[in-house]
Amino acid sequence: MGNKISKTSKKSTPLPSTNAQEDSDFRYIGGRRYHNVESLKYPLPNDDEELDRLHLQHFLLRYVWQRNFGAPVKHILNQDGTKALDVGCGAGSWIFEMASDYPNTQFTGLDISPIQPTEIKPKNVNFIKANLLNGLPFENDTFDYIFQRFLFSSIPKDSWPDVINELTRVLKPGGYLELVEINHIPFQLGPASIQLSIAVEKLHQLRDLDTQIPYKLRSYFEQQGNLENITEEKNRITYGPETGKLGQAGIENAMLVVSHLKTYLLEEMKMTSEEFDNNRDVIAKELREFDSYHDLRCVYARKKEIIEH
Ligand SMILES: C[S@@+](CC[C@H](N)C(=O)[O-])C[C@H]1O[C@@H](n2cnc3c(N)ncnc32)[C@H](O)[C@@H]1O
């Protein structure tokens, strides 16, 4: 990743108390901290600023959905010895809430970036560092419930079926798989927002990522063959004038993503840093004025008891 970016600057601030084993877990570009896996497309940083954004985004999503999960797993999560996995767990916002709501379940958070706290965490939570694209480091039929949210900017277009196979492999028969994805290009846009969206789309195409993934999840689940009771739910994060504080928080989140992608977008948009920042303020206003929204899909399914090979 980041072939175009040759200048690296390393922050001298100490690493936070996380499960990072070594400094080589990270790379630093333009004062921001990133994962250090050359082959990985994921473009967002993993520093404190981004972790704060992920927390904000989590609260936004919980409000939009009015829940933390959609699959019918409440009774499973209340049983002793249940095992749940959060793939690409990020800052751990979802997992910490779930671990507190369901103390009988043992939660595992997996992420390429070892940025999650190791000491101050509930005892029913553990984190591991792994690259989902290399396969999951678990035996077949390990988890009762698997959750994965917003991995669209990491999984290459053609790898989605393999990823869903892998998630299904480590799911117990009778267990549930749940994926939540966003179409990161909003709808109902003003002129500056359209220009930005074209640049963002190009960035993702160059990285071989699939921006239409929310609409393909259901059919990938169906093609997998060992998933049943497949359910798709639709939702939106809305930004229009009627949306009050929620809309403002959504716009703040969307603009933070834009800022965090700035390194990559500057060249594509042929703007100076100052022009980019001014343009971002225009976009924030447009999202409100044009009643823009981001489209969401949540798809969940049960793994068949009798597996077809
Ligand atoms: C947009 S964040 C979403 C975080 C979390 N799921 C949430 O909804 O708050 C994507 C996360 O996936 C992680 N990630 C990206 N590619 C990955 C990979 N190949 N294997 C494991 N984790 C990955 C990133 O480090 C990041 O924490």
The ligand as an SDF file (V2000), in Angstrom:
LIG
                    3D

 27 29  0  0  0  0  0  0  0  0999 V2000
  -13.5950    0.4360    9.1960 C   0  0  0  0  0  0  0  0  0  0  0  0
  -12.8120   -0.4440   10.4890 S   0  0  0  0  0  0  0  0  0  0  0  0
  -14.2330   -1.1880   11.2780 C   0  0  0  0  0  0  0  0  0  0  0  0
  -13.9770   -1.5720   12.7150 C   0  0  0  0  0  0  0  0  0  0  0  0
  -15.1380   -2.2660   13.4250 C   0  0  0  0  0  0  0  0  0  0  0  0
  -15.5650   -3.4600   12.7200 N   0  0  0  0  0  0  0  0  0  0  0  0
  -16.2900   -1.3360   13.6230 C   0  0  0  0  0  0  0  0  0  0  0  0
  -17.3260   -1.5000   12.9690 O   0  0  0  0  0  0  0  0  0  0  0  0
  -16.1550   -0.4170   14.4610 O   0  0  0  0  0  0  0  0  0  0  0  0
  -12.0700   -1.8350    9.6840 C   0  0  0  0  0  0  0  0  0  0  0  0
  -11.1770   -2.6390   10.6010 C   0  0  0  0  0  0  0  0  0  0  0  0
  -10.7710   -3.8180    9.9000 O   0  0  0  0  0  0  0  0  0  0  0  0
   -9.3980   -4.0490   10.1560 C   0  0  0  0  0  0  0  0  0  0  0  0
   -8.8740   -4.8170    9.0270 N   0  0  0  0  0  0  0  0  0  0  0  0
   -8.6990   -4.3690    7.7820 C   0  0  0  0  0  0  0  0  0  0  0  0
   -8.2290   -5.3560    7.0110 N   0  0  0  0  0  0  0  0  0  0  0  0
   -8.0880   -6.4540    7.7920 C   0  0  0  0  0  0  0  0  0  0  0  0
   -7.6270   -7.7840    7.5590 C   0  0  0  0  0  0  0  0  0  0  0  0
   -7.2320   -8.1670    6.3460 N   0  0  0  0  0  0  0  0  0  0  0  0
   -7.5950   -8.6510    8.5870 N   0  0  0  0  0  0  0  0  0  0  0  0
   -8.0060   -8.2600    9.8100 C   0  0  0  0  0  0  0  0  0  0  0  0
   -8.4470   -7.0070   10.0910 N   0  0  0  0  0  0  0  0  0  0  0  0
   -8.4960   -6.1150    9.0920 C   0  0  0  0  0  0  0  0  0  0  0  0
   -8.8000   -2.6550   10.2740 C   0  0  0  0  0  0  0  0  0  0  0  0
   -7.5780   -2.6810   10.9760 O   0  0  0  0  0  0  0  0  0  0  0  0
   -9.9080   -1.9130   11.0080 C   0  0  0  0  0  0  0  0  0  0  0  0
   -9.7340   -2.0070   12.3950 O   0  0  0  0  0  0  0  0  0  0  0  0
  1  2  1  0
  2  3  1  0
  2 10  1  0
  3  4  1  0
  4  5  1  0
  5  6  1  0
  5  7  1  0
  7  8  2  0
  7  9  1  0
 10 11  1  0
 11 12  1  0
 11 26  1  0
 12 13  1  0
 13 14  1  0
 13 24  1  0
 14 15  1  0
 14 23  1  0
 15 16  2  0
 16 17  1  0
 17 18  1  0
 17 23  2  0
 18 19  1  0
 18 20  2  0
 20 21  1  0
 21 22  2  0
 22 23  1  0
 24 25  1  0
 24 26  1  0
 26 27  1  0
M  CHG  2   2   1   9  -1
M  END
$$$$
